[in-house]
Amino acid sequence: MIHLRSIQKKEIREADVFPFNVPVIRALHEIEFRAPVTFFVGENGSGKSTLMEAIACAIGSVTVGSQSVNTDPSLEQMRKLAQYLRLVWTKRTLKGFFLRAEDFFGYAKQITQTRQELESDLSNVDKDYVGRSQLAKDLAKLPYRNEVGALKRRYGDGLDARSHGEGFMALFQSRFVSGGLYLLDEPEAPLSPLRQLSFLSALKQMITEDAQFIIATHSPIILAFPEAQILNFSDGEIRKVEYAELEHVTLTKEFLNNPGAYLRNL
């Protein structure tokens, strides 16, 4: 399902300050999303994350983390850019989320801290209810037990009790709902090559449940997702490219075929 059909940039007057002076932002007129999975790819500093964050702000996406796109200080400039983006929908959806790789690590710590606080509150009930009936203690503990149980059902022993890759996949799948729009910025960061293949398998399943994904990535493995739309951010413009044309792909392939040719010049 293609929920978000296109974004169009309105005329910008303050074009000499960040992020309006980023070349691809300055040249942007319209992007059409023609597949359920669209990749943003390009070198660091090419503007793909800038645009991704602005789209998230324009949508009002739910974030994975403690900060909202409406209040996160790191997105202050992107909120200004978002005001100049017009979103064209096939079907407006409020489902889905926006996830940056760095947000995952903060969220994992937050979940662990919340669980520890709930378990501490549980143990304090016995101290606070000394001399009270067992029924009174059980009733006082009930809301804490319910919340701890909900966290266990969703995240098991905790996101940071697993490897980063396992935790990321657990978070990603536990927060997924059908019919959502998902904006992911460099999801490969915590994922091994094997976990990236698992991520592709999860993507395939989620597409069958009317999900749409816009993903900024450097990973040749993730970029290989079948029939995805690949938009390359290069030389101040955004253009559609085929997988085999990407420098990320050709350079990786050449290196793996003959690493010595590159390493001897280090």
C-alpha contacts under 8 A as a table, 3 or more apart, distances in Angstrom:
res1	aa1	res2	aa2	distance
1	M	36	P	5.74
1	M	179	G	7.66
1	M	207	I	7.24
1	M	210	D	4.68
1	M	211	A	5.97
1	M	212	Q	6.07
2	I	5	R	6.15
2	I	33	F	7.26
2	I	34	R	7.33
2	I	35	A	6.54
2	I	36	P	5.32
2	I	90	T	6.82
2	I	91	K	7.98
2	I	210	D	7.94
2	I	211	A	7.75
2	I	212	Q	5.85
3	H	89	W	5.76
3	H	90	T	5.14
3	H	91	K	5.03
3	H	92	R	6.21
3	H	93	T	6.86
3	H	181	L	7.06
3	H	212	Q	6.66
4	L	7	I	7.91
4	L	33	F	7.00
4	L	87	L	7.18
4	L	88	V	6.20
4	L	89	W	4.61
4	L	90	T	6.15
4	L	91	K	7.22
4	L	92	R	7.26
4	L	181	L	7.85
5	R	32	E	5.92
5	R	33	F	5.22
5	R	34	R	7.25
5	R	87	L	7.83
5	R	88	V	5.56
5	R	89	W	5.17
5	R	90	T	5.85
6	S	30	E	6.96
6	S	31	I	5.43
6	S	32	E	4.24
6	S	33	F	5.60
6	S	87	L	6.15
6	S	88	V	5.16
6	S	89	W	7.07
7	I	30	E	5.63
7	I	31	I	5.41
7	I	32	E	6.71
7	I	85	L	6.37
7	I	86	R	5.55
7	I	87	L	4.72
7	I	88	V	6.11
8	Q	28	L	8.00
8	Q	29	H	5.79
8	Q	30	E	4.32
8	Q	31	I	6.61
8	Q	85	L	5.62
8	Q	86	R	4.99
8	Q	87	L	6.56
8	Q	88	V	7.93
9	K	28	L	6.57
9	K	29	H	5.31
9	K	30	E	6.27
9	K	84	Y	5.66
9	K	85	L	4.68
9	K	86	R	6.20
10	K	29	H	7.72
10	K	84	Y	5.08
10	K	85	L	6.18
10	K	86	R	7.15
11	E	84	Y	7.30
12	I	15	A	6.08
12	I	20	F	7.69
12	I	84	Y	7.10
14	E	17	V	6.57
14	E	20	F	6.98
15	A	18	F	7.89
15	A	20	F	4.83
15	A	21	N	5.35
15	A	26	R	7.07
16	D	20	F	6.48
16	D	21	N	5.13
17	V	20	F	5.66
17	V	21	N	5.41
18	F	21	N	5.32
18	F	22	V	6.65
18	F	77	Q	7.32
19	P	22	V	5.60
19	P	25	I	7.40
19	P	50	T	7.31
19	P	77	Q	6.66
19	P	78	M	7.14
19	P	81	L	7.04
20	F	25	I	6.01
20	F	26	R	5.99
20	F	81	L	7.07
21	N	25	I	6.92
21	N	26	R	5.94
22	V	25	I	5.29
22	V	26	R	6.08
22	V	46	S	7.92
22	V	47	G	6.56
22	V	236	G	7.93
23	P	26	R	5.05
23	P	27	A	6.17
23	P	47	G	7.82
23	P	235	D	8.00
23	P	236	G	4.58
23	P	237	E	7.15
24	V	27	A	5.10
24	V	28	L	5.82
24	V	46	S	7.36
24	V	47	G	6.40
24	V	233	F	7.13
24	V	234	S	7.98
24	V	236	G	4.53
24	V	237	E	4.88
24	V	238	I	6.60
25	I	28	L	5.06
25	I	47	G	7.24
25	I	51	L	7.40
27	A	236	G	7.05
27	A	237	E	6.44
28	L	31	I	7.89
28	L	237	E	7.35
28	L	238	I	7.64
33	F	36	P	7.76
33	F	38	T	6.86
33	F	229	Q	7.66
34	R	38	T	7.88
34	R	229	Q	6.81
35	A	38	T	6.34
35	A	227	E	7.42
35	A	228	A	6.06
35	A	229	Q	5.87
36	P	207	I	6.81
36	P	211	A	7.01
36	P	212	Q	4.67
36	P	213	F	6.11
36	P	228	A	7.23
37	V	212	Q	6.00
37	V	213	F	4.77
37	V	214	I	5.99
37	V	215	I	7.58
37	V	228	A	5.09
37	V	229	Q	6.31
38	T	213	F	6.27
38	T	214	I	4.86
38	T	215	I	6.26
38	T	228	A	5.71
38	T	229	Q	4.60
38	T	230	I	5.82
38	T	231	L	7.30
39	F	214	I	5.90
39	F	215	I	4.85
39	F	216	A	5.67
39	F	217	T	6.95
39	F	223	L	7.00
39	F	228	A	7.18
39	F	229	Q	6.14
39	F	230	I	4.76
39	F	231	L	5.94
40	F	48	K	5.95
40	F	214	I	7.42
40	F	215	I	6.01
40	F	216	A	4.46
40	F	217	T	6.46
40	F	230	I	6.36
40	F	231	L	5.13
40	F	232	N	6.14
40	F	233	F	7.07
41	V	48	K	6.86
41	V	216	A	5.93
41	V	217	T	5.71
41	V	218	H	6.20
41	V	230	I	7.23
41	V	231	L	6.25
41	V	232	N	4.98
41	V	233	F	6.01
42	G	46	S	5.91
42	G	48	K	6.96
42	G	218	H	7.26
42	G	232	N	5.68
42	G	233	F	4.81
42	G	234	S	6.19
43	E	46	S	5.47
43	E	233	F	7.57
43	E	234	S	7.55
44	N	47	G	7.76
45	G	48	K	7.73
46	S	233	F	5.89
46	S	234	S	6.52
46	S	236	G	7.54
47	G	50	T	5.04
47	G	51	L	6.20
47	G	233	F	7.08
48	K	51	L	5.30
48	K	52	M	6.11
48	K	216	A	6.58
48	K	233	F	6.62
49	S	52	M	4.86
49	S	53	E	6.02
49	S	185	D	6.70
49	S	216	A	6.75
50	T	53	E	5.34
50	T	54	A	6.27
50	T	78	M	6.99
51	L	54	A	5.03
51	L	55	I	6.13
51	L	78	M	7.98
52	M	55	I	5.19
52	M	56	A	6.30
52	M	183	L	7.26
52	M	185	D	7.39
52	M	216	A	7.48
53	E	56	A	5.03
53	E	57	C	6.27
53	E	75	L	7.19
53	E	78	M	6.23
54	A	57	C	5.05
54	A	58	A	6.11
54	A	78	M	4.72
54	A	79	R	6.22
54	A	81	L	6.05
54	A	82	A	4.91
55	I	58	A	4.98
55	I	59	I	6.12
55	I	82	A	6.38
55	I	85	L	7.62
56	A	59	I	5.20
56	A	60	G	5.94
56	A	61	S	5.26
56	A	69	V	7.18
56	A	98	F	6.47
56	A	183	L	7.10
57	C	60	G	4.95
57	C	61	S	6.52
57	C	69	V	5.58
57	C	70	N	6.93
57	C	75	L	7.99
57	C	78	M	6.94
57	C	79	R	5.68
57	C	82	A	5.90
58	A	61	S	7.93
58	A	79	R	7.26
58	A	82	A	4.75
58	A	83	Q	6.81
58	A	85	L	6.83
58	A	87	L	7.81
59	I	87	L	7.90
60	G	69	V	6.53
60	G	70	N	7.27
61	S	69	V	6.85
61	S	94	L	7.66
61	S	96	G	7.28
61	S	97	F	5.51
61	S	98	F	5.88
62	V	68	S	6.85
62	V	69	V	7.34
62	V	96	G	6.93
62	V	97	F	4.67
62	V	98	F	6.04
63	T	66	S	7.78
63	T	67	Q	7.03
63	T	68	S	6.01
63	T	69	V	6.80
63	T	97	F	5.39
63	T	98	F	4.82
63	T	99	L	6.13
64	V	97	F	6.81
64	V	98	F	6.50
64	V	99	L	5.64
64	V	103	D	6.49
64	V	104	F	6.95
64	V	107	Y	6.79
65	G	68	S	7.85
65	G	103	D	5.70
65	G	104	F	7.05
65	G	106	G	6.67
65	G	107	Y	4.91
66	S	107	Y	7.05
66	S	110	Q	7.98
67	Q	71	T	6.37
67	Q	72	D	5.19
68	S	71	T	5.24
68	S	72	D	5.66
69	V	72	D	5.49
69	V	75	L	6.74
70	N	79	R	7.52
71	T	75	L	7.79
71	T	76	E	7.82
72	D	75	L	5.55
72	D	76	E	6.98
73	P	76	E	5.36
74	S	77	Q	7.71
75	L	78	M	5.04
75	L	79	R	6.18
76	E	79	R	5.35
76	E	80	K	6.87
77	Q	80	K	5.23
77	Q	81	L	6.60
78	M	81	L	4.97
78	M	82	A	6.03
79	R	82	A	4.92
79	R	83	Q	6.63
80	K	83	Q	5.53
80	K	84	Y	7.55
81	L	84	Y	5.57
81	L	85	L	7.07
82	A	85	L	5.21
89	W	92	R	5.58
93	T	179	G	7.32
93	T	180	G	6.37
93	T	181	L	7.04
94	L	180	G	7.11
94	L	181	L	7.86
95	K	177	V	7.10
95	K	178	S	7.95
95	K	179	G	6.70
95	K	180	G	4.33
95	K	181	L	6.26
96	G	176	F	6.97
96	G	177	V	6.87
96	G	179	G	7.82
96	G	180	G	4.25
96	G	181	L	4.70
96	G	182	Y	5.05
97	F	180	G	7.85
97	F	181	L	6.79
97	F	182	Y	5.15
97	F	183	L	6.36
98	F	182	Y	6.00
98	F	183	L	4.64
98	F	184	L	5.94
99	L	103	D	6.52
99	L	104	F	7.33
99	L	182	Y	7.99
99	L	183	L	6.29
99	L	184	L	4.94
99	L	185	D	6.22
99	L	187	P	7.92
100	R	103	D	5.25
100	R	104	F	6.92
100	R	184	L	6.04
100	R	185	D	4.73
100	R	186	E	6.68
100	R	187	P	7.07
101	A	104	F	5.56
101	A	105	F	7.43
101	A	185	D	6.41
101	A	186	E	5.98
101	A	187	P	5.71
101	A	188	E	7.94
101	A	189	A	6.21
101	A	190	P	7.47
102	E	105	F	5.72
102	E	106	G	6.89
103	D	106	G	5.27
103	D	107	Y	6.07
104	F	107	Y	5.08
104	F	108	A	6.15
104	F	168	F	6.96
105	F	108	A	5.22
105	F	109	K	6.52
106	G	109	K	5.31
106	G	110	Q	6.23
107	Y	110	Q	4.88
107	Y	111	I	6.20
108	A	111	I	5.27
108	A	112	T	6.41
108	A	158	G	7.49
108	A	159	L	5.27
108	A	160	D	5.75
108	A	167	G	7.93
109	K	112	T	5.16
109	K	113	Q	6.16
109	K	160	D	6.95
110	Q	113	Q	5.12
110	Q	114	T	6.14
111	I	114	T	5.14
111	I	115	R	6.24
111	I	158	G	7.17
111	I	159	L	7.54
112	T	115	R	5.20
112	T	116	Q	6.21
112	T	158	G	6.28
112	T	159	L	7.59
112	T	160	D	7.38
113	Q	116	Q	5.13
113	Q	117	E	6.20
114	T	117	E	5.19
114	T	118	L	6.28
115	R	118	L	5.12
115	R	119	E	6.20
115	R	148	V	6.28
115	R	151	L	7.44
116	Q	119	E	5.15
116	Q	120	S	6.11
117	E	120	S	5.03
117	E	121	D	6.19
118	L	121	D	5.03
118	L	122	L	6.22
118	L	144	Y	5.85
118	L	147	E	7.62
118	L	148	V	6.70
119	E	122	L	4.96
119	E	123	S	6.41
119	E	144	Y	7.45
119	E	148	V	7.44
120	S	123	S	5.24
120	S	124	N	6.24
121	D	124	N	5.04
121	D	125	V	6.51
121	D	144	Y	7.23
122	L	125	V	5.49
122	L	126	D	7.69
122	L	141	K	5.85
122	L	144	Y	6.23
122	L	145	R	7.47
123	S	126	D	5.96
123	S	127	K	7.36
124	N	127	K	5.13
124	N	128	D	6.10
125	V	128	D	5.02
125	V	129	Y	5.82
125	V	137	K	6.68
125	V	140	A	6.89
125	V	141	K	6.67
126	D	129	Y	5.27
126	D	130	V	6.19
126	D	137	K	6.86
127	K	130	V	5.63
129	Y	132	R	5.32
129	Y	136	A	7.81
129	Y	137	K	6.36
132	R	136	A	6.38
132	R	137	K	7.03
133	S	136	A	5.24
133	S	137	K	6.49
134	Q	137	K	5.03
134	Q	138	D	6.09
135	L	138	D	5.08
135	L	139	L	6.15
136	A	139	L	5.22
136	A	140	A	6.21
137	K	140	A	5.10
137	K	141	K	6.18
138	D	141	K	5.10
138	D	142	L	6.06
139	L	142	L	5.19
139	L	143	P	7.94
140	A	143	P	7.11
141	K	144	Y	5.49
141	K	145	R	6.13
142	L	145	R	5.14
142	L	146	N	6.10
143	P	146	N	5.08
143	P	147	E	6.32
144	Y	147	E	5.23
144	Y	148	V	6.19
145	R	148	V	5.13
145	R	149	G	5.92
146	N	149	G	5.07
146	N	150	A	6.15
147	E	150	A	5.04
147	E	151	L	6.33
148	V	151	L	5.19
148	V	152	K	6.25
149	G	152	K	5.07
149	G	153	R	6.13
150	A	153	R	5.16
150	A	154	R	6.22
151	L	154	R	5.17
151	L	155	Y	5.75
151	L	156	G	7.10
151	L	158	G	7.99
152	K	155	Y	5.27
152	K	156	G	4.37
152	K	157	D	6.15
152	K	158	G	7.31
153	R	156	G	5.79
154	R	174	S	6.09
155	Y	158	G	5.35
155	Y	159	L	6.24
155	Y	170	A	6.68
155	Y	171	L	7.05
155	Y	174	S	7.36
156	G	159	L	7.65
157	D	161	A	6.20
158	G	161	A	5.23
158	G	162	R	7.33
158	G	167	G	7.91
159	L	162	R	5.93
159	L	164	H	7.89
159	L	166	E	7.90
159	L	167	G	4.58
159	L	168	F	7.47
159	L	170	A	7.33
159	L	171	L	7.28
160	D	163	S	6.99
160	D	164	H	7.11
160	D	167	G	6.46
161	A	167	G	7.79
162	R	165	G	7.90
162	R	166	E	5.82
162	R	167	G	5.58
163	S	166	E	5.18
163	S	167	G	6.02
164	H	167	G	5.09
164	H	168	F	6.00
164	H	190	P	5.44
164	H	191	L	7.23
165	G	168	F	5.14
165	G	169	M	6.26
165	G	190	P	5.04
165	G	191	L	4.60
165	G	192	S	6.74
165	G	195	R	6.53
166	E	169	M	5.25
166	E	170	A	6.12
166	E	195	R	7.87
167	G	170	A	5.04
167	G	171	L	6.11
168	F	171	L	5.15
168	F	172	F	6.00
168	F	190	P	7.04
168	F	191	L	7.81
169	M	172	F	5.02
169	M	173	Q	6.04
169	M	199	F	7.28
170	A	173	Q	5.38
170	A	174	S	5.90
171	L	174	S	5.18
171	L	175	R	6.12
172	F	175	R	5.54
172	F	176	F	6.31
173	Q	176	F	5.19
173	Q	202	A	7.87
176	F	180	G	7.85
177	V	180	G	6.27
178	S	206	M	7.20
178	S	209	E	5.15
178	S	210	D	6.04
178	S	211	A	6.08
179	G	209	E	6.27
179	G	210	D	4.56
179	G	211	A	4.80
179	G	212	Q	7.64
180	G	210	D	7.10
180	G	211	A	4.95
180	G	212	Q	6.40
181	L	211	A	5.95
181	L	212	Q	4.85
181	L	213	F	5.94
181	L	214	I	7.94
182	Y	211	A	7.54
182	Y	212	Q	6.20
182	Y	213	F	4.82
182	Y	214	I	6.34
183	L	213	F	5.98
183	L	214	I	4.96
183	L	215	I	5.89
184	L	187	P	6.05
184	L	213	F	7.53
184	L	214	I	6.39
184	L	215	I	4.74
184	L	216	A	6.35
185	D	215	I	5.83
185	D	216	A	4.79
185	D	217	T	6.64
186	E	189	A	5.99
186	E	215	I	7.14
186	E	216	A	5.42
186	E	217	T	4.64
186	E	218	H	7.09
187	P	190	P	7.11
187	P	191	L	7.51
187	P	215	I	7.85
187	P	216	A	7.92
187	P	217	T	7.06
188	E	191	L	4.98
188	E	192	S	7.64
188	E	196	Q	6.58
188	E	217	T	7.12
188	E	218	H	7.99
188	E	219	S	6.71
188	E	222	I	7.76
191	L	194	L	7.70
191	L	195	R	5.27
191	L	196	Q	5.73
192	S	195	R	5.04
192	S	196	Q	6.11
193	P	196	Q	4.99
193	P	197	L	6.52
193	P	221	I	7.43
194	L	197	L	5.23
194	L	198	S	6.55
195	R	198	S	4.84
195	R	199	F	6.11
196	Q	199	F	4.83
196	Q	200	L	6.34
196	Q	221	I	6.84
196	Q	222	I	6.46
197	L	200	L	5.05
197	L	201	S	6.38
197	L	221	I	7.25
197	L	222	I	7.47
198	S	201	S	5.01
198	S	202	A	6.26
199	F	202	A	5.03
199	F	203	L	6.19
199	F	222	I	7.95
200	L	203	L	4.95
200	L	204	K	6.25
200	L	222	I	6.58
200	L	225	F	6.60
201	S	204	K	5.16
201	S	205	Q	6.48
202	A	205	Q	5.21
202	A	206	M	6.17
203	L	206	M	5.08
203	L	207	I	6.14
204	K	207	I	5.32
204	K	208	T	6.83
205	Q	208	T	5.40
205	Q	209	E	6.96
206	M	209	E	5.04
206	M	210	D	6.91
206	M	211	A	5.72
207	I	210	D	5.39
207	I	211	A	4.94
207	I	212	Q	6.74
208	T	211	A	7.28
217	T	222	I	7.56
217	T	223	L	7.44
218	H	223	L	7.80
218	H	248	H	6.94
219	S	222	I	5.35
219	S	223	L	6.07
219	S	248	H	7.54
220	P	223	L	5.00
220	P	224	A	6.28
220	P	248	H	6.27
220	P	249	V	5.54
220	P	252	T	7.81
221	I	224	A	5.41
221	I	225	F	7.70
222	I	225	F	5.95
223	L	228	A	7.89
223	L	230	I	7.69
223	L	243	Y	7.12
224	A	228	A	7.88
224	A	243	Y	6.73
225	F	228	A	5.92
229	Q	240	K	7.21
230	I	240	K	5.69
230	I	241	V	5.76
230	I	242	E	6.74
230	I	243	Y	7.27
231	L	238	I	6.17
231	L	239	R	5.41
231	L	240	K	4.53
231	L	241	V	6.18
232	N	238	I	5.50
232	N	239	R	5.43
232	N	240	K	6.16
232	N	241	V	6.44
233	F	236	G	6.98
233	F	237	E	5.84
233	F	238	I	4.70
233	F	239	R	6.92
234	S	237	E	5.60
234	S	238	I	6.49
241	V	245	E	6.55
241	V	246	L	7.26
242	E	245	E	5.43
242	E	246	L	7.01
243	Y	246	L	5.67
243	Y	249	V	7.28
244	A	249	V	6.52
244	A	250	T	7.03
245	E	249	V	7.43
245	E	250	T	7.24
246	L	249	V	5.28
246	L	250	T	6.34
247	E	250	T	5.08
247	E	251	L	5.60
248	H	251	L	5.59
248	H	252	T	6.10
249	V	252	T	5.28
249	V	253	K	6.09
250	T	253	K	5.13
250	T	254	E	6.09
251	L	254	E	5.14
251	L	255	F	6.06
252	T	255	F	5.14
252	T	256	L	6.15
253	K	256	L	5.27
253	K	257	N	6.17
254	E	257	N	5.15
254	E	258	N	6.19
254	E	259	P	7.68
255	F	258	N	5.22
255	F	259	P	4.70
255	F	261	A	7.74
255	F	262	Y	6.88
256	L	259	P	5.61
258	N	261	A	5.77
258	N	262	Y	7.57
259	P	262	Y	5.49
259	P	263	L	6.10
260	G	263	L	4.97
260	G	264	R	5.76
261	A	264	R	5.95
261	A	265	N	7.52
262	Y	265	N	5.89
262	Y	266	L	7.35
263	L	266	L	5.38
